Amino acid sequence: MLWTVLAFAAINYAIKAIGPVLLHGRRFPPRVAAFVDALPAALLAGMLASSVVGASGRGLDPTVLGGLATVAVAWSLRAGQFGSVLLGVLATAGLRHVG
């Protein structure tokens, strides 16, 4: 998993670095800029989904799913990135403690 995270970080950094090198101070068009800005979150979501579900789809852990649902609700209520993750961790820990 560590190598996957490092590879995704390198890919993300390379994509973000290509812009200034190729554009020479100009800006990306708005659609491209939105794509580049969303890329880290999409890569993280892909890694998270694959680690939660697993390759065969049998690795579903209800406590992790509850934590992810908490993060989604907190994010939609604009709790911020840190607040959403913190609430998700607390919800997952609470579910594991109860169950």
Sequence and secondary structure as in RCSB ss.txt:
>XXXX:A:sequence
MLWTVLAFAAINYAIKAIGPVLLHGRRFPPRVAAFVDALPAALLAGMLASSVVGASGRGLDPTVLGGLATVAVAW
SLRAGQFGSVLLGVLATAGLRHVG
>XXXX:A:secstr
 HHHHHHHHHHHHHHHHHHHHHHTT    HHHHHHHHHHHHHHHHHHHHHHHH SSS    HHHHHHHHHHHHHH
HTT HHHHHHHHHHHHHHHHHHH 
